[in-house]
Amino acid sequence: MMKFLFIVMMFFFSIQGFSQFGVNIDCESQVVNNQYIEIDRIANPNNIWQIAIPNKPLFDAAHSPTHVMITDANEPYPVNDTSSFILKFERDEESYNLGGGNIQLSLSFWYKINSDTLTDYGKIEVSADNGLSWIDVMSEDETYGFHWMESKPVLSGNSNGWQYFSVDIS
């Protein structure tokens, strides 16, 4: 299971495993069948994450097709906002055993951010125990041997357009 806390948005998630095994999650399919993204409105009733067509002055189009994962499609995010969403992906026991247990699990996505560098930031965490404990992918990457296949993203300030990143979190 993966937890994301971002300030502006994400468009495309890709979780890849060994060989043919893999899941691509795009916002277009999530509008109809939201099986992977959980926006927690119970613990945080004011959670502003949504899958929508962007309609903001500096953010008025998706990277491709029409929908994005965004902090409010129309309004700026509020001061002291701590909205988050969870990208849920569970491997079954059979997939753990593919290739003798040597499975690659990577997270890749396009993102665009325009936020206050002094106070706003995004955070990516992963959990292997259904959310009992979380690992910060950005700061604990060396501890857990995560491998950045693209440049490590800066999830604060202005990305100056769409950026891509991919990290092996096996």
VEXNU-327591 format. One record per atom (N, C-alpha, C): z, x, y; residue number from 1; atom name. Coordinates in nm, 3 decimals. Each point is the difference from the previous one (the first is absolute). Layout:
N
pz, px, py, doke, drenfi
Z, X, Y, NUM, CA
...
This chain:
170
pz, px, py, doke, drenfi
0.000, 0.085, -0.116, 1, N
0.000, -0.085, 0.116, 1, CA
0.000, 0.090, 0.123, 1, C
-0.065, -0.040, 0.107, 2, N
-0.008, 0.081, 0.120, 2, CA
0.035, -0.081, 0.121, 2, C
0.070, 0.064, 0.092, 3, N
0.044, -0.068, 0.121, 3, CA
-0.064, 0.070, 0.119, 3, C
-0.051, -0.078, 0.094, 4, N
-0.065, 0.055, 0.117, 4, CA
0.064, -0.055, 0.125, 4, C
0.021, 0.087, 0.097, 5, N
0.045, -0.043, 0.131, 5, CA
-0.093, 0.065, 0.100, 5, C
-0.091, -0.077, 0.055, 6, N
-0.096, 0.052, 0.095, 6, CA
0.008, -0.076, 0.129, 6, C
-0.046, 0.061, 0.106, 7, N
0.007, -0.064, 0.129, 7, CA
-0.130, -0.073, 0.033, 7, C
-0.114, 0.045, -0.043, 8, N
-0.122, -0.066, 0.041, 8, CA
-0.072, -0.069, -0.115, 8, C
-0.056, 0.069, -0.094, 9, N
-0.069, -0.068, -0.108, 9, CA
-0.052, 0.091, -0.108, 9, C
-0.042, -0.061, -0.107, 10, N
-0.072, 0.067, -0.106, 10, CA
-0.111, -0.092, -0.048, 10, C
-0.106, 0.059, -0.052, 11, N
-0.110, -0.085, -0.045, 11, CA
-0.017, 0.001, -0.150, 11, C
-0.009, 0.112, -0.062, 12, N
-0.043, 0.006, -0.139, 12, CA
0.096, 0.089, -0.078, 12, C
0.050, -0.051, -0.109, 13, N
0.089, 0.077, -0.085, 13, CA
-0.073, 0.027, -0.130, 13, C
0.022, 0.115, -0.055, 14, N
-0.061, 0.029, -0.128, 14, CA
0.103, 0.073, -0.084, 14, C
0.031, -0.057, -0.113, 15, N
0.091, 0.066, -0.093, 15, CA
-0.084, 0.033, -0.122, 15, C
-0.015, 0.127, -0.028, 16, N
-0.086, 0.042, -0.109, 16, CA
0.082, 0.064, -0.111, 16, C
-0.036, -0.031, -0.121, 17, N
0.065, 0.060, -0.115, 17, CA
-0.100, 0.075, -0.084, 17, C
0.037, 0.033, -0.121, 18, N
-0.080, 0.077, -0.093, 18, CA
-0.126, -0.075, -0.042, 18, C
-0.112, 0.067, -0.006, 19, N
-0.126, -0.050, -0.054, 19, CA
-0.042, -0.131, 0.066, 19, C
-0.021, -0.107, -0.080, 20, N
-0.046, -0.126, 0.054, 20, CA
0.111, -0.078, 0.068, 20, C
0.121, 0.040, -0.021, 21, N
0.117, -0.070, 0.052, 21, CA
0.007, 0.016, 0.151, 21, C
0.016, -0.106, 0.074, 22, N
0.010, 0.011, 0.145, 22, CA
0.003, -0.136, 0.064, 22, C
0.057, -0.006, 0.117, 23, N
0.008, -0.124, 0.075, 23, CA
-0.043, 0.030, 0.143, 23, C
-0.093, -0.077, 0.049, 24, N
-0.039, 0.007, 0.140, 24, CA
0.045, -0.129, 0.065, 24, C
0.078, 0.012, 0.104, 25, N
0.053, -0.118, 0.067, 25, CA
-0.062, -0.004, 0.139, 25, C
-0.075, -0.105, 0.026, 26, N
-0.056, -0.015, 0.133, 26, CA
0.054, -0.128, 0.062, 26, C
0.003, -0.005, 0.129, 27, N
0.059, -0.114, 0.071, 27, CA
-0.082, -0.127, -0.016, 27, C
-0.130, 0.012, -0.023, 28, N
-0.082, -0.120, -0.018, 28, CA
0.046, -0.079, -0.123, 28, C
0.018, 0.070, -0.113, 29, N
0.042, -0.070, -0.122, 29, CA
0.146, -0.046, 0.010, 29, C
0.082, 0.068, 0.077, 30, N
0.140, -0.037, 0.013, 30, CA
0.019, -0.129, 0.079, 30, C
-0.099, -0.037, 0.084, 31, N
0.007, -0.126, 0.073, 31, CA
0.003, -0.115, -0.100, 31, C
-0.077, 0.012, -0.107, 32, N
-0.010, -0.105, -0.101, 32, CA
0.104, 0.018, -0.109, 32, C
0.014, 0.121, -0.052, 33, N
0.088, 0.027, -0.113, 33, CA
0.094, 0.114, 0.034, 33, C
0.112, -0.031, 0.061, 34, N
0.093, 0.101, 0.047, 34, CA
0.096, 0.042, -0.111, 34, C
-0.050, 0.074, -0.099, 35, N
0.083, 0.040, -0.111, 35, CA
0.063, 0.138, 0.017, 35, C
-0.046, 0.079, 0.095, 36, N
0.050, 0.136, 0.013, 36, CA
0.086, 0.024, 0.124, 36, C
-0.021, -0.077, 0.104, 37, N
0.071, 0.025, 0.126, 37, CA
0.109, -0.104, 0.020, 37, C
0.120, 0.048, 0.025, 38, N
0.114, -0.090, 0.025, 38, CA
0.052, 0.025, 0.141, 38, C
-0.009, -0.102, 0.084, 39, N
0.055, 0.007, 0.135, 39, CA
0.135, -0.072, -0.006, 39, C
0.107, 0.075, 0.017, 40, N
0.135, -0.054, -0.018, 40, CA
0.043, -0.080, 0.123, 40, C
-0.007, -0.131, -0.011, 41, N
0.046, -0.087, 0.108, 41, CA
0.135, -0.062, -0.031, 41, C
0.061, 0.038, -0.113, 42, N
0.134, -0.048, -0.034, 42, CA
0.102, 0.094, 0.063, 42, C
-0.009, 0.130, -0.031, 43, N
0.092, 0.097, 0.060, 43, CA
-0.030, 0.019, 0.149, 43, C
-0.126, -0.015, 0.039, 44, N
-0.039, 0.015, 0.139, 44, CA
-0.089, -0.118, 0.041, 44, C
0.060, -0.113, 0.043, 45, N
-0.079, -0.117, 0.036, 45, CA
-0.096, 0.024, 0.116, 45, C
0.025, 0.104, 0.080, 46, N
-0.087, 0.032, 0.113, 46, CA
-0.104, 0.106, -0.033, 46, C
-0.018, 0.029, -0.128, 47, N
-0.097, 0.099, -0.044, 47, CA
-0.139, -0.038, 0.054, 47, C
-0.065, 0.094, 0.071, 48, N
-0.126, -0.032, 0.066, 48, CA
-0.124, 0.050, -0.075, 48, C
0.017, 0.061, -0.118, 49, N
-0.118, 0.042, -0.077, 49, CA
-0.076, -0.123, -0.045, 49, C
-0.133, 0.010, 0.002, 50, N
-0.084, -0.107, -0.049, 50, CA
-0.136, 0.055, -0.039, 50, C
-0.067, -0.074, -0.086, 51, N
-0.139, 0.031, -0.034, 51, CA
-0.083, -0.095, 0.086, 51, C
-0.078, 0.058, 0.090, 52, N
-0.071, -0.084, 0.097, 52, CA
-0.120, 0.075, 0.059, 52, C
-0.074, -0.070, 0.080, 53, N
-0.109, 0.060, 0.078, 53, CA
0.061, 0.050, 0.130, 53, C
-0.011, 0.130, 0.030, 54, N
0.064, 0.053, 0.121, 54, CA
-0.061, -0.056, 0.128, 54, C
0.087, -0.026, 0.098, 55, N
-0.046, -0.056, 0.127, 55, CA
0.086, 0.056, 0.114, 55, C
0.007, 0.132, 0.009, 56, N
0.078, 0.067, 0.104, 56, CA
-0.095, 0.082, 0.087, 56, C
0.037, 0.027, 0.124, 57, N
-0.089, 0.076, 0.087, 57, CA
-0.044, 0.135, -0.058, 57, C
0.091, 0.076, -0.060, 58, N
-0.036, 0.131, -0.053, 58, CA
-0.030, -0.004, -0.150, 58, C
0.008, -0.118, -0.057, 59, N
-0.019, -0.014, -0.144, 59, CA
-0.062, -0.136, -0.028, 59, C
-0.133, -0.005, 0.007, 60, N
-0.068, -0.128, -0.012, 60, CA
-0.097, -0.008, -0.116, 60, C
0.002, 0.099, -0.090, 61, N
-0.089, -0.004, -0.115, 61, CA
0.060, 0.077, -0.117, 61, C
-0.025, -0.049, -0.119, 62, N
0.043, 0.067, -0.123, 62, CA
-0.090, 0.120, -0.026, 62, C
0.044, 0.089, -0.089, 63, N
-0.083, 0.114, -0.039, 63, CA
-0.125, -0.048, -0.072, 63, C
0.016, -0.094, -0.089, 64, N
-0.114, -0.066, -0.063, 64, CA
0.047, -0.136, -0.048, 64, C
-0.089, -0.086, -0.036, 65, N
0.004, -0.144, 0.014, 65, CA
0.081, -0.047, 0.121, 65, C
0.090, -0.094, -0.020, 66, N
0.058, -0.065, 0.117, 66, CA
0.153, 0.008, 0.010, 66, C
0.070, 0.001, -0.113, 67, N
0.146, -0.008, 0.001, 67, CA
0.067, 0.136, -0.013, 67, C
0.120, 0.010, 0.057, 68, N
0.081, 0.121, -0.007, 68, CA
0.146, -0.039, -0.025, 68, C
0.080, 0.098, -0.038, 69, N
0.145, -0.014, -0.004, 69, CA
0.045, 0.047, 0.138, 69, C
0.064, -0.088, 0.077, 70, N
0.025, 0.030, 0.141, 70, CA
0.134, -0.057, 0.045, 70, C
0.060, 0.067, 0.098, 71, N
0.122, -0.053, 0.063, 71, CA
-0.043, -0.095, 0.109, 71, C
-0.007, -0.127, -0.033, 72, N
-0.044, -0.110, 0.086, 72, CA
-0.143, 0.023, 0.048, 72, C
-0.087, -0.089, -0.038, 73, N
-0.143, 0.015, 0.029, 73, CA
-0.034, -0.018, 0.148, 73, C
0.088, -0.067, 0.075, 74, N
-0.032, -0.033, 0.139, 74, CA
0.092, 0.064, 0.104, 74, C
0.125, 0.018, -0.032, 75, N
0.100, 0.046, 0.097, 75, CA
0.047, 0.142, -0.029, 75, C
0.048, 0.073, 0.103, 76, N
0.060, 0.131, -0.023, 76, CA
0.128, -0.016, -0.083, 76, C
0.036, 0.104, -0.071, 77, N
0.124, -0.010, -0.078, 77, CA
0.120, 0.009, 0.094, 77, C
0.109, -0.070, -0.032, 78, N
0.117, -0.003, 0.089, 78, CA
0.081, 0.129, -0.004, 78, C
0.083, 0.019, 0.100, 79, N
0.091, 0.115, 0.007, 79, CA
0.096, -0.007, -0.118, 79, C
0.033, 0.116, -0.056, 80, N
0.094, 0.014, -0.111, 80, CA
-0.042, -0.076, -0.126, 80, C
-0.128, -0.017, -0.020, 81, N
-0.047, -0.071, -0.119, 81, CA
0.014, 0.089, -0.123, 81, C
0.045, -0.056, -0.109, 82, N
0.012, 0.073, -0.126, 82, CA
-0.071, -0.074, -0.113, 82, C
-0.110, -0.063, 0.030, 83, N
-0.075, -0.072, -0.102, 83, CA
-0.052, 0.094, -0.107, 83, C
-0.010, -0.051, -0.120, 84, N
-0.051, 0.081, -0.111, 84, CA
-0.071, -0.090, -0.099, 84, C
-0.073, 0.062, -0.091, 85, N
-0.057, -0.075, -0.111, 85, CA
0.005, 0.089, -0.122, 85, C
-0.009, -0.063, -0.114, 86, N
0.005, 0.072, -0.127, 86, CA
-0.133, -0.020, -0.071, 86, C
-0.055, 0.110, -0.044, 87, N
-0.119, -0.001, -0.082, 87, CA
0.049, 0.015, -0.144, 87, C
-0.008, -0.105, -0.077, 88, N
0.054, 0.001, -0.136, 88, CA
-0.110, 0.031, -0.100, 88, C
0.027, 0.101, -0.079, 89, N
-0.091, 0.037, -0.106, 89, CA
0.084, 0.052, -0.115, 89, C
-0.008, -0.066, -0.112, 90, N
0.079, 0.041, -0.116, 90, CA
-0.094, 0.038, -0.113, 90, C
0.021, 0.121, -0.053, 91, N
-0.077, 0.043, -0.115, 91, CA
0.070, -0.052, -0.125, 91, C
-0.079, -0.049, -0.095, 92, N
0.060, -0.044, -0.125, 92, CA
0.023, 0.120, -0.091, 92, C
0.073, -0.021, -0.108, 93, N
0.034, 0.109, -0.092, 93, CA
-0.124, 0.066, -0.058, 93, C
-0.105, -0.078, -0.027, 94, N
-0.121, 0.057, -0.056, 94, CA
-0.065, 0.099, 0.096, 94, C
-0.001, -0.030, 0.129, 95, N
-0.063, 0.090, 0.096, 95, CA
0.082, 0.128, 0.018, 95, C
0.131, -0.007, -0.023, 96, N
0.082, 0.122, 0.006, 96, CA
-0.041, 0.099, -0.107, 96, C
-0.051, -0.051, -0.111, 97, N
-0.030, 0.086, -0.114, 97, CA
-0.145, 0.048, -0.005, 97, C
-0.083, -0.044, 0.094, 98, N
-0.139, 0.048, 0.002, 98, CA
-0.003, 0.150, 0.021, 98, C
-0.088, 0.067, -0.070, 99, N
-0.018, 0.144, 0.020, 99, CA
0.125, 0.080, -0.029, 99, C
0.082, -0.045, -0.091, 100, N
0.121, 0.073, -0.036, 100, CA
0.103, -0.001, 0.112, 100, C
-0.001, -0.104, 0.082, 101, N
0.099, -0.011, 0.108, 101, CA
-0.040, 0.074, 0.126, 101, C
-0.119, 0.059, 0.002, 102, N
-0.045, 0.077, 0.116, 102, CA
-0.085, -0.089, 0.090, 102, C
0.065, -0.088, 0.075, 103, N
-0.071, -0.096, 0.085, 103, CA
0.009, 0.043, 0.145, 103, C
-0.111, -0.010, 0.070, 104, N
0.000, 0.025, 0.143, 104, CA
0.016, -0.133, 0.072, 104, C
0.091, -0.003, 0.093, 105, N
0.021, -0.119, 0.082, 105, CA
-0.014, 0.044, 0.145, 105, C
-0.100, -0.056, 0.068, 106, N
-0.021, 0.039, 0.138, 106, CA
-0.003, -0.123, 0.089, 106, C
0.035, 0.021, 0.125, 107, N
-0.001, -0.104, 0.101, 107, CA
-0.095, 0.046, 0.110, 107, C
-0.096, -0.085, 0.032, 108, N
-0.100, 0.033, 0.103, 108, CA
-0.020, -0.120, 0.089, 108, C
-0.018, 0.024, 0.129, 109, N
-0.034, -0.111, 0.088, 109, CA
-0.051, 0.046, 0.135, 109, C
-0.069, -0.093, 0.067, 110, N
-0.045, 0.017, 0.137, 110, CA
0.107, -0.059, 0.090, 110, C
0.027, 0.065, 0.111, 111, N
0.100, -0.053, 0.094, 111, CA
-0.044, 0.027, 0.143, 111, C
0.054, -0.081, 0.087, 112, N
-0.022, 0.016, 0.144, 112, CA
0.133, -0.030, 0.066, 112, C
0.041, 0.086, 0.091, 113, N
0.131, -0.017, 0.062, 113, CA
-0.007, 0.030, 0.149, 113, C
0.072, -0.077, 0.078, 114, N
0.013, 0.024, 0.143, 114, CA
0.142, -0.044, 0.036, 114, C
0.091, 0.096, 0.012, 115, N
0.141, -0.032, 0.020, 115, CA
0.065, 0.102, 0.092, 115, C
0.124, -0.026, 0.033, 116, N
0.079, 0.090, 0.085, 116, CA
0.051, 0.116, -0.085, 116, C
-0.044, 0.120, 0.032, 117, N
0.035, 0.118, -0.078, 117, CA
0.150, 0.028, 0.001, 117, C
0.070, -0.036, 0.106, 118, N
0.142, 0.032, 0.011, 118, CA
0.089, -0.092, -0.083, 118, C
-0.043, -0.123, -0.024, 119, N
0.089, -0.094, -0.068, 119, CA
-0.059, -0.067, -0.124, 119, C
-0.130, 0.001, -0.016, 120, N
-0.063, -0.074, -0.109, 120, CA
-0.059, 0.094, -0.103, 120, C
0.008, -0.041, -0.126, 121, N
-0.055, 0.082, -0.107, 121, CA
-0.022, -0.087, -0.123, 121, C
-0.083, 0.049, -0.089, 122, N
-0.022, -0.064, -0.128, 122, CA
0.066, 0.081, -0.109, 122, C
0.028, -0.066, -0.109, 123, N
0.070, 0.064, -0.110, 123, CA
-0.059, -0.051, -0.131, 123, C
-0.019, 0.088, -0.097, 124, N
-0.047, -0.038, -0.132, 124, CA
0.104, 0.045, -0.101, 124, C
0.046, -0.094, -0.079, 125, N
0.098, 0.031, -0.103, 125, CA
-0.050, -0.053, -0.133, 125, C
0.036, 0.068, -0.109, 126, N
-0.033, -0.047, -0.134, 126, CA
0.129, -0.014, -0.080, 126, C
-0.003, -0.091, -0.095, 127, N
0.114, -0.021, -0.088, 127, CA
-0.051, -0.010, -0.143, 127, C
0.063, 0.072, -0.088, 128, N
-0.035, -0.005, -0.142, 128, CA
0.100, -0.085, -0.079, 128, C
0.100, -0.056, 0.070, 129, N
0.105, -0.076, -0.068, 129, CA
0.018, -0.140, 0.059, 129, C
-0.112, -0.063, 0.034, 130, N
0.000, -0.136, 0.053, 130, CA
0.082, -0.016, 0.127, 130, C
0.000, 0.101, 0.085, 131, N
0.063, -0.010, 0.130, 131, CA
0.146, 0.038, 0.007, 131, C
0.058, 0.052, -0.109, 132, N
0.139, 0.044, 0.006, 132, CA
0.015, 0.125, 0.085, 132, C
-0.100, 0.088, -0.008, 133, N
0.000, 0.120, 0.085, 133, CA
-0.143, 0.021, 0.049, 133, C
-0.010, 0.064, 0.117, 134, N
-0.129, 0.021, 0.064, 134, CA
-0.019, 0.146, 0.034, 134, C
-0.124, 0.048, -0.012, 135, N
-0.037, 0.138, 0.032, 135, CA
-0.096, -0.005, 0.119, 135, C
0.032, 0.074, 0.105, 136, N
-0.085, 0.008, 0.119, 136, CA
-0.116, 0.095, -0.029, 136, C
-0.119, -0.056, -0.014, 137, N
-0.118, 0.079, -0.036, 137, CA
-0.031, 0.106, 0.105, 137, C
0.025, -0.031, 0.125, 138, N
-0.034, 0.092, 0.109, 138, CA
0.093, 0.121, 0.006, 138, C
0.130, -0.020, -0.023, 139, N
0.093, 0.111, 0.017, 139, CA
0.047, 0.062, -0.131, 139, C
-0.014, -0.070, -0.111, 140, N
0.046, 0.054, -0.127, 140, CA
-0.116, 0.037, -0.092, 140, C
-0.116, 0.026, 0.060, 141, N
-0.119, 0.030, -0.079, 141, CA
0.013, 0.129, -0.080, 141, C
0.061, 0.103, 0.056, 142, N
0.017, 0.126, -0.073, 142, CA
0.104, -0.013, -0.110, 142, C
0.106, -0.074, 0.026, 143, N
0.105, -0.020, -0.099, 143, CA
-0.056, -0.064, -0.127, 143, C
-0.087, -0.097, 0.016, 144, N
-0.053, -0.073, -0.114, 144, CA
-0.140, 0.043, -0.042, 144, C
-0.055, 0.101, 0.066, 145, N
-0.130, 0.054, -0.038, 145, CA
-0.116, -0.092, 0.032, 145, C
0.013, -0.083, 0.104, 146, N
-0.112, -0.083, 0.042, 146, CA
-0.107, 0.092, 0.058, 146, C
-0.124, -0.032, -0.028, 147, N
-0.111, 0.084, 0.045, 147, CA
-0.088, -0.080, 0.096, 147, C
-0.013, 0.049, 0.123, 148, N
-0.083, -0.066, 0.100, 148, CA
-0.145, 0.040, -0.022, 148, C
-0.085, -0.097, -0.033, 149, N
-0.142, 0.026, -0.023, 149, CA
-0.078, -0.003, 0.130, 149, C
0.057, -0.058, 0.102, 150, N
-0.052, -0.001, 0.136, 150, CA
0.115, 0.051, 0.087, 150, C
-0.022, 0.017, 0.127, 151, N
0.107, 0.042, 0.090, 151, CA
0.113, -0.103, -0.002, 151, C
0.124, 0.049, 0.006, 152, N
0.114, -0.091, 0.008, 152, CA
-0.011, -0.077, 0.131, 152, C
0.012, -0.132, -0.006, 153, N
-0.019, -0.079, 0.122, 153, CA
0.117, 0.014, 0.097, 153, C
-0.030, -0.017, 0.127, 154, N
0.103, -0.008, 0.103, 154, CA
0.010, -0.148, 0.034, 154, C
0.110, -0.063, -0.036, 155, N
0.013, -0.145, 0.012, 155, CA
0.079, -0.038, 0.124, 155, C
-0.040, 0.059, 0.111, 156, N
0.058, -0.029, 0.131, 156, CA
-0.103, 0.040, 0.104, 156, C
0.012, -0.055, 0.119, 157, N
-0.094, 0.035, 0.106, 157, CA
-0.132, -0.071, -0.016, 157, C
-0.109, 0.069, 0.028, 158, N
-0.133, -0.060, -0.003, 158, CA
-0.086, 0.077, -0.100, 158, C
-0.052, -0.070, -0.098, 159, N
-0.085, 0.064, -0.100, 159, CA
-0.142, 0.023, 0.051, 159, C
-0.031, -0.051, 0.119, 160, N
-0.135, 0.013, 0.057, 160, CA
-0.107, -0.051, -0.097, 160, C
0.019, -0.121, -0.044, 161, N
-0.096, -0.063, -0.092, 161, CA
0.051, 0.000, -0.143, 161, C
-0.087, -0.037, -0.089, 162, N
0.036, -0.011, -0.142, 162, CA
0.015, 0.138, -0.062, 162, C
0.104, 0.015, -0.080, 163, N
0.027, 0.124, -0.072, 163, CA
0.021, -0.034, -0.147, 163, C
-0.027, 0.096, -0.087, 164, N
0.015, -0.020, -0.144, 164, CA
0.098, 0.101, -0.055, 164, C
0.079, -0.042, -0.097, 165, N
0.079, 0.098, -0.073, 165, CA
0.016, -0.041, -0.144, 165, C
0.030, 0.101, -0.082, 166, N
0.020, -0.022, -0.142, 166, CA
0.105, 0.100, -0.048, 166, C
0.094, -0.049, -0.080, 167, N
0.105, 0.086, -0.052, 167, CA
0.021, -0.031, -0.148, 167, C
0.011, 0.106, -0.079, 168, N
0.030, -0.012, -0.144, 168, CA
0.150, -0.008, -0.013, 168, C
0.051, -0.114, -0.048, 169, N
0.144, -0.020, -0.012, 169, CA
0.042, -0.007, -0.147, 169, C
-0.080, 0.065, -0.086, 170, N
0.029, -0.005, -0.145, 170, CA
0.139, 0.049, -0.030, 170, C
